[in-house]
Amino acid sequence: MEVSFEQLKSMVVFAQVVEQGSLTAAAKFMGISRGVVSYHLKKLEEQLGVKLLNRTTRSLSLTETGEAYYQRCRAIAFQAHEANQQIEKAKQEPVGKLKITCPVNLGLQVIVPALNEFRQLYPLIELNVSLSDEVVNIIKDGVDLAIRGAPLLDSGLQASKLTTFETCLCGSPEYFRRRGKPTQPEELYDHDWVVYTPAANTVHLSQGSKSFSLSVRGAVSTNNAAARTIFLEGGNGIGRIPMYDAQPRIANGRLERILPDYKCTGIDVYAVFPPGTAESKKLRLLLDFLKTSFTRFL
């Protein structure tokens, strides 16, 4: 038996009559007249050739056939409700594209894993992620969000601080076997450094009220944070690196931390974006998510 559109409506009305307990209650619930409800029930029983309800002026009960039929009609009504709910959720869920740029090493170690989780929560947001250690022109390149490890210079852009990553001094076991392991800040003068050129070549250490600073130099320098870590593992000197880079390598013995009682200057990480985009729902969601996600590294 083919099911017409009109019969589908009658099936939903029938399910509501059973759910609400009376024709009057069902009519009120659906916003239609009692006469329309009665029409659908009569039409449905005529089309099926069976009696679905036992009705008196005071009571209403399902026949045996009506009970089985009601379960199917109820399922149809529920599926229709779920379909509407899904559409409403999709209308409220943030959609669109976000173009993001961030430094290579920070991106691979921290940002991209976080964005993986973000996509699981918000699958309708499309991401275009560019990893580069160059400072791109956000406006010219149409970037929605740039992750940068430096405060915003005087410009027309907006910025929001996301977190501060702790750093530490490290070198390889092989390097320390050759050159000895420093136990006091003054001994750092006698060591080679792997110099990270985007950062200042001065290292600052503090312990309580005491502070220590020195200019670093070495035979190896690089503008790439991942390369810096590889040079450290290769025994080329000492370097200051973020804890998210250091910890797994310390754990597997590829690097050793020195002067752990002294605190190094942290790396402030900022979100930089064009003026006005802070009102974008999808951007606000991403910024909040990143701030929460970064707490695992603190």
PAMIDO-287057 format. One line per 8 residues: number of its first residue (from 1); for each residue y negated, x negated, z of N, C-alpha, C. Coordinates in Angstrom, 3 decimals. Layout:
% residues N
NUM	Y/X/Z/Y/X/Z/Y/X/Z ~ ...
***
This chain:
% residues 298
1	1.199/-0.852/0.000/0.000/0.000/0.000/-1.241/-0.882/0.000 ~ -2.111/-0.685/-0.991/-3.361/-1.433/-1.065/-4.329/-0.947/0.002 ~ -5.121/-1.872/0.551/-6.109/-1.516/1.571/-7.492/-1.544/0.938 ~ -8.168/-0.409/0.958/-9.508/-0.324/0.395/-10.540/-0.778/1.421 ~ -11.749/-1.028/0.922/-12.842/-1.409/1.811/-13.114/-0.301/2.826 ~ -13.053/0.954/2.362/-13.286/2.102/3.249/-12.235/2.170/4.347 ~ -10.973/1.859/3.982/-9.912/1.889/4.986/-10.087/0.786/6.019 ~ -10.565/-0.376/5.587/-10.833/-1.454/6.545/-11.844/-1.010/7.593
9	-12.886/-0.285/7.138/-13.867/0.228/8.089/-13.200/1.206/9.064 ~ -12.335/2.059/8.537/-11.649/3.033/9.384/-10.747/2.336/10.407 ~ -10.118/1.246/10.009/-9.243/0.502/10.912/-10.038/-0.098/12.076 ~ -11.242/-0.604/11.755/-12.097/-1.168/12.809/-12.572/-0.063/13.742 ~ -12.936/1.071/13.184/-13.364/2.204/14.011/-12.223/2.642/14.922 ~ -11.022/2.744/14.387/-9.849/3.127/15.182/-9.636/2.165/16.350 ~ -9.744/0.862/16.076/-9.562/-0.136/17.134/-10.607/0.036/18.231 ~ -11.848/0.353/17.849/-12.902/0.528/18.836/-12.710/1.798/19.666
17	-12.186/2.853/19.052/-11.901/4.080/19.798/-10.902/3.788/20.914 ~ -9.856/3.025/20.570/-8.857/2.662/21.576/-9.482/1.753/22.642 ~ -10.277/0.766/22.222/-10.899/-0.163/23.156/-11.843/0.555/24.117 ~ -12.656/1.487/23.583/-13.684/2.147/24.403/-13.146/3.347/25.171 ~ -12.003/3.894/24.742/-11.359/4.977/25.497/-11.730/6.376/25.066 ~ -12.712/6.513/24.154/-13.078/7.840/23.675/-13.873/7.713/22.381 ~ -13.950/8.819/21.642/-14.718/8.806/20.400/-16.209/8.628/20.690 ~ -16.667/9.304/21.751/-18.088/9.228/22.102/-18.490/7.812/22.482
25	-17.674/7.146/23.304/-17.979/5.775/23.744/-17.940/4.814/22.559 ~ -16.968/5.012/21.661/-16.869/4.150/20.486/-18.079/4.332/19.574 ~ -18.511/5.574/19.415/-19.679/5.854/18.577/-20.921/5.162/19.153 ~ -21.092/5.263/20.452/-22.238/4.616/21.100/-22.169/3.105/20.943 ~ -20.973/2.546/21.115/-20.804/1.089/21.032/-21.135/0.575/19.633 ~ -20.722/1.328/18.596/-20.922/0.886/17.213/-22.236/1.354/16.618 ~ -22.963/2.234/17.328/-24.246/2.698/16.834/-24.138/3.692/15.696 ~ -23.072/4.484/15.728/-22.896/5.525/14.708/-22.669/6.855/15.422
33	-22.625/7.937/14.650/-22.457/9.253/15.277/-20.985/9.515/15.602 ~ -20.755/10.437/16.530/-19.383/10.802/16.898/-18.674/11.432/15.703 ~ -19.456/12.159/14.882/-18.868/12.783/13.702/-18.329/11.757/12.719 ~ -19.030/10.634/12.550/-18.569/9.578/11.646/-17.280/8.957/12.187 ~ -17.217/8.774/13.506/-16.006/8.228/14.114/-14.833/9.163/13.863 ~ -15.055/10.455/14.077/-13.993/11.445/13.877/-13.538/11.465/12.422 ~ -14.501/11.340/11.498/-14.167/11.313/10.069/-13.237/10.148/9.741 ~ -13.559/8.941/10.254/-12.748/7.758/9.963/-11.336/7.903/10.525
41	-11.208/8.446/11.723/-9.875/8.618/12.300/-9.041/9.601/11.476 ~ -9.648/10.737/11.098/-8.940/11.733/10.303/-8.531/11.167/8.955 ~ -9.476/10.429/8.315/-9.203/9.846/7.006/-8.079/8.820/7.083 ~ -8.081/8.012/8.145/-7.074/6.970/8.305/-5.688/7.581/8.473 ~ -5.585/8.621/9.301/-4.278/9.263/9.517/-3.783/9.933/8.231 ~ -4.702/10.489/7.451/-4.310/11.106/6.168/-3.807/10.059/5.188 ~ -4.503/8.906/5.130/-4.090/7.849/4.203/-2.733/7.271/4.581 ~ -2.486/7.119/5.881/-1.231/6.528/6.352/-0.093/7.556/6.386
49	-0.452/8.839/6.531/0.569/9.886/6.617/1.260/9.904/7.954 ~ 0.599/9.407/8.983/1.165/9.409/10.338/0.081/9.781/11.328 ~ 0.530/10.201/12.533/-0.410/10.493/13.612/-0.555/9.243/14.461 ~ -1.809/8.806/14.694/-2.076/7.588/15.456/-2.464/7.870/16.899 ~ -3.142/9.011/17.112/-3.657/9.338/18.439/-3.268/10.753/18.843 ~ -2.936/10.902/20.101/-2.797/12.224/20.702/-4.132/12.531/21.391 ~ -4.819/13.578/20.901/-6.145/13.873/21.420/-6.209/15.283/21.989 ~ -6.831/15.348/23.157/-7.192/16.652/23.731/-8.677/16.594/24.042
57	-9.207/17.644/24.602/-10.636/17.646/24.940/-10.945/16.688/26.073 ~ -9.926/16.318/26.875/-10.171/15.475/28.037/-9.503/14.111/27.975 ~ -8.537/13.925/27.089/-7.808/12.649/27.095/-7.485/12.183/25.684 ~ -7.124/10.919/25.603/-6.781/10.283/24.327/-5.692/9.270/24.611 ~ -4.605/9.325/23.813/-3.525/8.364/23.995/-2.937/7.984/22.646 ~ -2.355/6.786/22.582/-1.752/6.292/21.350/-0.349/6.841/21.175 ~ -0.011/7.194/19.952/1.388/7.459/19.644/2.126/6.129/19.562 ~ 3.426/6.177/19.476/4.199/4.926/19.365/3.798/4.165/18.105
65	3.647/4.894/16.990/3.212/4.258/15.743/1.779/3.752/15.872 ~ 0.971/4.557/16.555/-0.423/4.170/16.757/-0.574/2.901/17.567 ~ 0.289/2.707/18.547/0.241/1.498/19.381/0.459/0.256/18.541 ~ 1.490/0.269/17.681/1.786/-0.878/16.825/0.655/-1.106/15.816 ~ 0.127/0.012/15.276/-0.941/-0.117/14.276/-2.230/-0.640/14.925 ~ -2.486/-0.204/16.153/-3.687/-0.649/16.873/-3.705/-2.167/17.034 ~ -2.556/-2.763/17.343/-2.510/-4.214/17.539/-2.948/-4.958/16.278 ~ -2.579/-4.445/15.117/-2.994/-5.075/13.856/-4.483/-4.843/13.588
73	-4.941/-3.627/13.855/-6.355/-3.325/13.644/-7.240/-4.130/14.591 ~ -6.756/-4.292/15.819/-7.503/-5.083/16.805/-7.641/-6.530/16.337 ~ -6.562/-7.063/15.750/-6.592/-8.444/15.255/-7.608/-8.593/14.116 ~ -7.677/-7.578/13.235/-8.635/-7.620/12.129/-10.065/-7.604/12.669 ~ -10.322/-6.711/13.630/-11.661/-6.620/14.216/-12.039/-7.928/14.909 ~ -11.060/-8.533/15.587/-11.325/-9.798/16.289/-11.640/-10.914/15.299 ~ -10.889/-10.980/14.204/-11.132/-11.996/13.190/-12.513/-11.822/12.560 ~ -12.929/-10.587/12.344/-14.259/-10.333/11.793/-15.338/-10.799/12.776
81	-15.104/-10.523/14.058/-16.058/-10.972/15.096/-16.133/-12.495/15.140 ~ -14.995/-13.156/15.078/-14.955/-14.614/15.105/-15.661/-15.213/13.885 ~ -15.502/-14.569/12.739/-16.170/-15.044/11.523/-17.685/-14.981/11.692 ~ -18.172/-13.891/12.285/-19.610/-13.766/12.530/-20.099/-14.807/13.534 ~ -19.314/-15.047/14.575/-19.688/-16.029/15.593/-19.773/-17.429/14.993 ~ -18.843/-17.714/14.087/-18.837/-19.022/13.446/-20.093/-19.218/12.593 ~ -20.498/-18.162/11.899/-21.714/-18.237/11.086/-22.935/-18.445/11.981 ~ -22.993/-17.723/13.099/-24.123/-17.879/14.018/-24.188/-19.293/14.573
89	-23.034/-19.845/14.897/-22.990/-21.214/15.412/-23.469/-22.210/14.357 ~ -23.039/-21.978/13.117/-23.447/-22.869/12.034/-24.955/-22.804/11.809 ~ -25.531/-21.592/11.973/-26.970/-21.432/11.800/-27.747/-22.179/12.883 ~ -27.179/-22.247/14.091/-27.854/-22.898/15.206/-27.572/-24.396/15.247 ~ -26.453/-24.817/14.654/-26.073/-26.225/14.707/-26.992/-27.054/13.810 ~ -27.436/-28.215/14.304/-28.336/-29.045/13.497/-27.656/-29.556/12.228 ~ -28.391/-29.509/11.142/-27.868/-29.979/9.859/-28.902/-30.880/9.206 ~ -28.479/-31.586/8.173/-29.401/-32.429/7.421/-28.969/-33.880/7.416
97	-29.867/-34.741/6.931/-29.563/-36.165/6.780/-30.449/-36.997/7.694 ~ -29.899/-38.113/8.170/-30.661/-39.096/8.933/-30.407/-40.470/8.325 ~ -31.470/-41.133/7.936/-31.362/-42.497/7.419/-31.725/-43.459/8.545 ~ -30.794/-44.357/8.857/-30.921/-45.223/10.031/-30.780/-46.680/9.612 ~ -31.575/-47.538/10.220/-31.417/-48.978/10.011/-31.377/-49.668/11.367 ~ -30.566/-50.721/11.468/-30.479/-51.462/12.718/-29.963/-52.876/12.435 ~ -30.171/-53.817/13.369/-29.664/-55.175/13.182/-28.140/-55.182/13.022 ~ -27.645/-56.183/12.301/-26.229/-56.217/11.927/-25.314/-56.246/13.154
105	-25.500/-57.217/14.032/-24.570/-57.371/15.141/-24.658/-56.209/16.124 ~ -25.867/-55.817/16.467/-26.042/-54.659/17.346/-25.426/-53.422/16.710 ~ -25.583/-53.298/15.403/-25.002/-52.155/14.704/-23.492/-52.128/14.794 ~ -22.866/-53.264/14.502/-21.402/-53.312/14.504/-20.820/-53.164/15.907 ~ -21.467/-53.795/16.897/-20.923/-53.797/18.249/-21.213/-52.509/19.014 ~ -22.382/-51.909/18.772/-22.827/-50.813/19.629/-23.190/-49.542/18.856 ~ -24.077/-49.679/17.853/-24.642/-48.493/17.208/-23.609/-47.718/16.401 ~ -22.868/-48.408/15.534/-21.896/-47.712/14.675/-20.804/-47.018/15.505
113	-20.220/-47.656/16.528/-19.274/-46.913/17.370/-19.888/-45.668/18.004 ~ -21.150/-45.768/18.428/-21.822/-44.597/19.000/-22.027/-43.515/17.946 ~ -22.396/-43.915/16.735/-22.604/-42.939/15.664/-21.290/-42.255/15.270 ~ -20.189/-42.970/15.389/-18.877/-42.353/15.159/-18.675/-41.165/16.088 ~ -18.992/-41.347/17.359/-18.851/-40.274/18.341/-19.861/-39.158/18.079 ~ -21.071/-39.539/17.686/-22.110/-38.549/17.385/-21.661/-37.632/16.248 ~ -21.023/-38.210/15.236/-20.556/-37.415/14.095/-19.470/-36.427/14.495 ~ -18.682/-36.784/15.492/-17.656/-35.854/15.964/-18.296/-34.628/16.600
121	-19.428/-34.826/17.270/-20.119/-33.719/17.921/-20.945/-32.894/16.942 ~ -21.519/-33.568/15.944/-22.420/-32.893/15.008/-22.007/-33.224/13.567 ~ -20.916/-32.631/13.099/-20.380/-32.985/11.773/-21.262/-32.551/10.609 ~ -22.237/-31.662/10.840/-23.095/-31.215/9.750/-24.284/-32.149/9.530 ~ -24.451/-33.137/10.403/-25.512/-34.119/10.213/-24.954/-35.292/9.414 ~ -25.556/-35.571/8.273/-25.123/-36.678/7.421/-25.882/-37.950/7.810 ~ -25.182/-39.070/7.844/-25.781/-40.339/8.249/-25.760/-41.335/7.098 ~ -26.884/-41.990/6.881/-26.986/-43.107/5.938/-27.415/-44.308/6.767
129	-26.475/-45.227/7.027/-26.707/-46.318/7.976/-26.791/-47.649/7.235 ~ -27.905/-48.338/7.422/-28.120/-49.650/6.801/-28.198/-50.709/7.889 ~ -27.336/-51.725/7.786/-27.338/-52.829/8.747/-28.070/-54.013/8.126 ~ -29.142/-54.427/8.766/-29.934/-55.533/8.247/-30.724/-56.158/9.381 ~ -30.798/-57.485/9.371/-31.616/-58.184/10.359/-33.069/-58.296/9.918 ~ -33.367/-57.817/8.717/-34.748/-57.804/8.238/-35.474/-56.581/8.801 ~ -36.755/-56.733/9.076/-37.571/-55.605/9.530/-38.039/-54.835/8.297 ~ -37.458/-53.661/8.102/-37.749/-52.891/6.894/-39.024/-52.076/7.074
137	-39.610/-51.675/5.957/-40.770/-50.800/5.954/-40.266/-49.363/6.068 ~ -40.382/-48.793/7.244/-39.802/-47.486/7.516/-40.366/-46.404/6.595 ~ -41.668/-46.375/6.452/-42.299/-45.334/5.625/-41.909/-45.511/4.164 ~ -42.032/-46.726/3.651/-41.745/-46.997/2.241/-40.286/-46.709/1.903 ~ -39.365/-47.077/2.792/-37.932/-46.917/2.514/-37.385/-45.561/2.945 ~ -38.246/-44.684/3.462/-37.796/-43.349/3.840/-36.825/-43.342/4.997 ~ -37.002/-44.265/5.958/-36.107/-44.370/7.106/-36.527/-43.394/8.197 ~ -35.559/-42.669/8.745/-35.843/-41.734/9.832/-35.850/-42.426/11.188
145	-35.003/-43.459/11.329/-34.878/-44.118/12.626/-34.503/-45.580/12.429 ~ -35.291/-46.466/13.050/-34.972/-47.892/13.044/-34.696/-48.324/14.480 ~ -33.607/-49.048/14.682/-33.279/-49.607/15.993/-33.758/-51.045/15.992 ~ -34.610/-51.396/16.928/-35.192/-52.737/16.948/-35.156/-53.327/18.355 ~ -34.997/-54.629/18.391/-34.922/-55.343/19.662/-36.238/-55.975/20.048 ~ -37.331/-55.301/19.750/-38.655/-55.817/20.091/-39.602/-54.648/20.237 ~ -40.629/-54.768/21.053/-41.594/-53.681/21.198/-42.339/-53.432/19.901 ~ -42.845/-52.228/19.771/-43.523/-51.819/18.551/-44.872/-52.521/18.427
153	-45.084/-53.175/17.300/-46.377/-53.771/17.028/-47.382/-52.667/16.708 ~ -48.638/-53.005/16.726/-49.688/-52.031/16.458/-49.489/-51.446/15.055 ~ -49.160/-50.169/14.989/-48.925/-49.513/13.700/-49.038/-48.013/13.885 ~ -48.826/-47.284/12.812/-48.881/-45.835/12.893/-47.544/-45.216/13.245 ~ -46.559/-46.038/13.621/-45.226/-45.535/13.945/-45.143/-45.134/15.414 ~ -44.079/-44.414/15.730/-43.804/-44.047/17.117/-42.555/-44.791/17.584 ~ -42.451/-44.981/18.895/-41.300/-45.711/19.432/-40.881/-45.117/20.765 ~ -39.599/-45.245/21.036/-39.042/-44.802/22.313/-38.033/-45.847/22.776
161	-38.195/-46.342/23.992/-37.260/-47.338/24.495/-35.917/-46.677/24.792 ~ -34.843/-47.259/24.264/-33.511/-46.690/24.438/-32.797/-47.287/25.639 ~ -32.887/-48.613/25.794/-32.186/-49.265/26.901/-32.599/-50.727/26.964 ~ -32.122/-51.422/27.982/-32.239/-52.877/28.081/-30.837/-53.438/28.282 ~ -30.392/-54.268/27.343/-29.073/-54.874/27.448/-29.165/-56.193/28.216 ~ -28.271/-56.370/29.161/-28.224/-57.623/29.904/-27.728/-58.752/29.005 ~ -28.178/-59.957/29.308/-27.737/-61.135/28.569/-27.210/-62.180/29.542 ~ -26.534/-63.195/29.012/-26.020/-64.285/29.846/-25.943/-65.565/29.013
169	-25.758/-66.685/29.681/-25.610/-67.975/29.010/-24.133/-68.292/28.853 ~ -23.737/-68.676/27.640/-22.329/-68.938/27.353/-22.165/-70.176/26.472 ~ -20.973/-70.713/26.506/-20.558/-71.788/25.618/-19.044/-71.767/25.541 ~ -18.483/-72.529/24.647/-17.026/-72.535/24.502/-16.382/-73.496/25.509 ~ -15.127/-73.269/25.874/-14.423/-74.205/26.753/-14.385/-75.618/26.172 ~ -14.252/-75.701/24.850/-14.185/-77.014/24.205/-15.512/-77.752/24.362 ~ -16.623/-77.022/24.218/-17.936/-77.662/24.382/-18.101/-78.166/25.817 ~ -17.724/-77.375/26.788/-17.896/-77.781/28.185/-16.951/-78.924/28.565
177	-15.807/-79.038/27.900/-14.935/-80.198/28.151/-15.612/-81.472/27.665 ~ -16.340/-81.364/26.566/-17.013/-82.548/26.027/-18.280/-82.907/26.776 ~ -19.061/-81.867/27.148/-20.401/-82.122/27.668/-20.565/-81.800/29.146 ~ -19.550/-81.209/29.748/-19.684/-80.802/31.139/-20.331/-79.435/31.259 ~ -20.036/-78.736/32.360/-20.548/-77.385/32.557/-21.731/-77.413/33.531 ~ -22.903/-76.982/33.126/-24.069/-76.978/34.005/-23.856/-76.061/35.218 ~ -24.286/-76.544/36.363/-24.209/-75.739/37.590/-25.597/-75.456/38.161 ~ -26.618/-76.110/37.607/-28.006/-75.890/38.014/-28.873/-75.767/36.760
185	-29.933/-74.949/36.816/-30.783/-74.772/35.631/-31.334/-76.088/35.084 ~ -31.649/-77.059/35.974/-32.223/-78.325/35.510/-31.292/-79.072/34.562 ~ -29.990/-78.843/34.667/-29.021/-79.548/33.834/-29.021/-79.022/32.392 ~ -29.651/-77.882/32.171/-29.656/-77.310/30.822/-30.435/-78.171/29.833 ~ -31.385/-78.971/30.357/-32.167/-79.841/29.473/-31.283/-80.828/28.703 ~ -30.146/-81.188/29.272/-29.290/-82.208/28.678/-28.271/-81.645/27.696 ~ -28.408/-80.380/27.326/-27.394/-79.742/26.472/-27.960/-79.285/25.136 ~ -27.033/-79.174/24.171/-27.376/-78.627/22.866/-27.360/-77.098/22.948
193	-28.143/-76.509/22.062/-28.213/-75.042/22.019/-27.949/-74.552/20.605 ~ -27.364/-73.388/20.535/-27.318/-72.653/19.271/-28.541/-71.746/19.297 ~ -29.482/-72.024/18.425/-30.790/-71.362/18.482/-30.787/-70.104/17.603 ~ -31.211/-69.006/18.191/-31.332/-67.736/17.464/-32.789/-67.582/17.057 ~ -33.069/-67.748/15.783/-34.452/-67.883/15.324/-35.330/-66.632/15.463 ~ -34.779/-65.398/15.392/-35.681/-64.245/15.569/-36.260/-64.150/16.983 ~ -35.605/-64.762/17.961/-36.072/-64.692/19.344/-36.925/-65.910/19.671 ~ -37.663/-65.809/20.760/-38.445/-66.958/21.223/-37.490/-68.077/21.613
201	-37.908/-69.329/21.398/-37.015/-70.452/21.703/-37.143/-70.902/23.159 ~ -37.605/-69.994/24.005/-37.709/-70.267/25.438/-36.747/-69.372/26.197 ~ -35.960/-69.970/27.089/-35.029/-69.228/27.929/-35.609/-69.110/29.329 ~ -35.582/-67.892/29.861/-36.106/-67.646/31.205/-34.954/-67.223/32.121 ~ -34.864/-67.871/33.284/-33.854/-67.541/34.277/-34.554/-67.221/35.598 ~ -33.952/-66.333/36.371/-34.520/-66.006/37.678/-33.412/-65.791/38.693 ~ -33.745/-66.110/39.939/-32.822/-65.891/41.052/-33.679/-65.561/42.270 ~ -33.743/-64.276/42.583/-34.639/-63.864/43.646/-36.081/-64.162/43.277
209	-36.766/-64.913/44.138/-38.167/-65.269/43.878/-38.301/-66.518/43.016 ~ -37.182/-67.194/42.746/-37.218/-68.426/41.956/-37.092/-68.099/40.468 ~ -37.806/-68.846/39.648/-37.704/-68.668/38.198/-37.672/-70.025/37.519 ~ -37.107/-70.032/36.308/-36.936/-71.283/35.571/-37.056/-70.990/34.089 ~ -37.781/-71.804/33.363/-37.941/-71.629/31.918/-37.762/-72.966/31.213 ~ -37.162/-72.941/30.031/-37.069/-74.152/29.225/-37.056/-73.802/27.751 ~ -37.589/-74.700/26.947/-37.535/-74.559/25.495/-36.204/-75.102/25.005 ~ -35.553/-74.369/24.128/-34.224/-74.756/23.674/-34.303/-75.393/22.292
217	-33.375/-76.310/22.027/-33.286/-76.950/20.717/-31.829/-77.311/20.471 ~ -31.464/-77.436/19.226/-30.097/-77.786/18.893/-29.945/-78.056/17.418 ~ -28.780/-78.550/17.046/-28.515/-78.897/15.656/-28.172/-77.673/14.811 ~ -27.917/-76.539/15.471/-27.547/-75.318/14.740/-28.524/-74.202/15.111 ~ -29.066/-73.548/14.107/-29.908/-72.368/14.319/-29.521/-71.323/13.283 ~ -29.714/-70.059/13.608/-29.352/-68.973/12.698/-30.212/-67.756/12.994 ~ -30.387/-66.924/11.971/-31.140/-65.682/12.159/-30.216/-64.487/12.352 ~ -28.909/-64.749/12.457/-27.927/-63.671/12.567/-27.203/-63.760/13.911
225	-27.211/-62.657/14.668/-26.639/-62.662/16.008/-25.125/-62.877/15.992 ~ -24.445/-62.291/15.005/-22.994/-62.480/14.926/-22.661/-63.935/14.615 ~ -23.454/-64.552/13.729/-23.237/-65.968/13.405/-23.490/-66.852/14.624 ~ -24.509/-66.498/15.405/-24.786/-67.247/16.630/-23.558/-67.293/17.539 ~ -22.913/-66.157/17.718/-21.741/-66.094/18.592/-20.591/-66.922/18.031 ~ -20.410/-66.897/16.718/-19.343/-67.690/16.093/-19.617/-69.182/16.269 ~ -20.876/-69.589/16.130/-21.225/-70.996/16.349/-20.976/-71.401/17.802 ~ -21.217/-70.494/18.731/-20.924/-70.788/20.140/-19.429/-70.990/20.339
233	-18.643/-70.102/19.748/-17.191/-70.232/19.866/-16.707/-71.537/19.231 ~ -17.438/-72.023/18.235/-17.057/-73.270/17.564/-17.458/-74.527/18.323 ~ -18.067/-74.372/19.493/-18.380/-75.532/20.312/-19.664/-76.240/19.953 ~ -20.620/-75.513/19.345/-21.857/-76.144/18.894/-22.970/-76.179/19.944 ~ -22.720/-75.602/21.113/-23.737/-75.649/22.152/-23.711/-74.420/23.035 ~ -24.798/-74.238/23.777/-24.972/-73.110/24.679/-25.871/-72.089/24.010 ~ -25.697/-70.827/24.332/-26.556/-69.786/23.780/-26.711/-68.635/24.751 ~ -27.797/-67.907/24.596/-28.019/-66.673/25.375/-27.624/-65.497/24.495
241	-26.633/-64.734/24.932/-26.133/-63.614/24.130/-26.014/-62.366/25.000 ~ -26.031/-61.194/24.382/-25.894/-59.952/25.150/-24.503/-59.838/25.778 ~ -24.442/-59.152/26.917/-23.184/-59.016/27.637/-22.131/-58.283/26.799 ~ -22.552/-57.342/25.928/-21.555/-56.633/25.128/-20.859/-57.570/24.146 ~ -21.523/-58.668/23.764/-20.886/-59.694/22.941/-20.064/-60.651/23.794 ~ -20.585/-60.975/24.973/-19.965/-62.018/25.802/-18.692/-61.558/26.500 ~ -18.698/-60.373/27.068/-17.597/-59.958/27.946/-16.219/-60.023/27.303 ~ -16.026/-59.465/26.092/-14.672/-59.546/25.515/-14.249/-60.978/25.206
249	-15.185/-61.843/24.865/-14.857/-63.234/24.549/-14.604/-64.051/25.809 ~ -15.293/-63.710/26.880/-15.005/-64.348/28.169/-13.612/-63.931/28.641 ~ -13.291/-62.647/28.435/-11.992/-62.132/28.876/-10.836/-62.799/28.142 ~ -11.010/-63.120/26.854/-9.899/-63.746/26.118/-10.003/-65.271/26.064 ~ -10.958/-65.833/26.810/-11.030/-67.286/26.938/-11.737/-68.021/25.820 ~ -12.377/-67.296/24.910/-13.058/-67.971/23.798/-14.454/-68.464/24.187 ~ -15.034/-67.869/25.226/-16.313/-68.316/25.759/-16.240/-68.369/27.287 ~ -17.117/-69.176/27.862/-17.235/-69.246/29.314/-18.692/-69.024/29.695
257	-18.891/-68.257/30.749/-20.250/-67.997/31.210/-20.672/-69.093/32.184 ~ -21.951/-69.454/32.141/-22.480/-70.444/33.077/-23.655/-69.843/33.851 ~ -23.895/-70.392/35.014/-24.989/-69.964/35.895/-25.013/-68.443/36.097 ~ -23.882/-67.863/36.498/-23.826/-66.404/36.638/-24.722/-65.864/37.753 ~ -25.147/-66.736/38.676/-26.018/-66.284/39.762/-27.476/-66.164/39.325 ~ -27.775/-66.621/38.114/-29.125/-66.527/37.587/-29.190/-65.403/36.551 ~ -30.266/-64.649/36.629/-30.444/-63.535/35.705/-31.259/-63.982/34.497 ~ -30.746/-63.670/33.301/-31.473/-63.969/32.065/-32.333/-62.770/31.663
265	-33.330/-63.039/30.872/-34.152/-61.959/30.331/-33.287/-61.030/29.487 ~ -33.429/-59.725/29.698/-32.646/-58.764/28.939/-33.240/-58.515/27.554 ~ -32.511/-57.752/26.752/-32.960/-57.392/25.405/-33.365/-55.915/25.421 ~ -34.638/-55.661/25.258/-35.120/-54.279/25.177/-34.848/-53.736/23.780 ~ -34.255/-52.560/23.716/-33.923/-51.941/22.437/-34.752/-50.669/22.272 ~ -35.407/-50.570/21.125/-36.312/-49.456/20.857/-35.853/-48.660/19.642 ~ -36.133/-47.362/19.700/-36.007/-46.504/18.518/-37.400/-46.351/17.926 ~ -37.535/-46.667/16.656/-38.824/-46.585/15.972/-38.703/-45.555/14.844
273	-39.686/-44.680/14.729/-39.592/-43.618/13.730/-40.977/-43.215/13.250 ~ -41.062/-42.600/12.074/-42.355/-42.192/11.527/-43.018/-41.133/12.398 ~ -44.342/-41.061/12.386/-45.040/-40.045/13.186/-44.651/-38.644/12.749 ~ -44.460/-37.777/13.733/-44.115/-36.381/13.430/-42.631/-36.087/13.456 ~ -41.795/-37.097/13.206/-40.350/-36.835/13.148/-39.736/-36.632/14.526 ~ -40.483/-36.944/15.577/-39.957/-36.740/16.934/-39.665/-35.267/17.196 ~ -40.277/-34.373/16.392/-40.029/-32.943/16.555/-38.736/-32.507/15.877 ~ -38.132/-33.399/15.094/-36.879/-33.070/14.413/-35.757/-32.908/15.433
281	-35.079/-31.767/15.378/-34.011/-31.496/16.340/-32.889/-32.507/16.217 ~ -32.509/-32.829/14.978/-31.386/-33.750/14.794/-31.739/-35.149/15.279 ~ -33.000/-35.563/15.127/-33.407/-36.884/15.618/-33.442/-36.910/17.137 ~ -33.945/-35.853/17.756/-33.974/-35.792/19.222/-32.561/-35.834/19.781 ~ -31.648/-35.122/19.134/-30.255/-35.137/19.587/-29.676/-36.545/19.522 ~ -29.973/-37.258/18.421/-29.443/-38.608/18.263/-30.038/-39.557/19.298 ~ -31.337/-39.475/19.543/-31.971/-40.349/20.524/-31.385/-40.120/21.920 ~ -31.235/-38.860/22.293/-30.649/-38.544/23.609/-29.209/-39.039/23.697
289	-28.473/-38.874/22.599/-27.082/-39.308/22.590/-26.976/-40.827/22.737 ~ -27.824/-41.565/22.020/-27.787/-43.027/22.094/-28.129/-43.508/23.498 ~ -29.135/-42.919/24.111/-29.516/-43.319/25.468/-28.352/-43.130/26.436 ~ -27.667/-42.006/26.300/-26.501/-41.748/27.165/-25.363/-42.703/26.839 ~ -25.135/-42.924/25.555/-24.037/-43.785/25.122/-24.227/-45.219/25.598 ~ -25.474/-45.702/25.618/-25.743/-47.094/25.979/-25.468/-47.377/27.449 ~ -25.370/-46.331/28.285/-25.140/-46.585/29.715/-23.798/-47.262/29.970 ~ -22.873/-47.156/29.041/-21.556/-47.800/29.241/-21.663/-49.314/29.190
297	-22.766/-49.831/28.613/-22.933/-51.274/28.502/-23.771/-51.849/29.642 ~ -24.261/-50.973/30.536/-25.139/-51.448/31.602/-24.332/-51.851/32.825
***
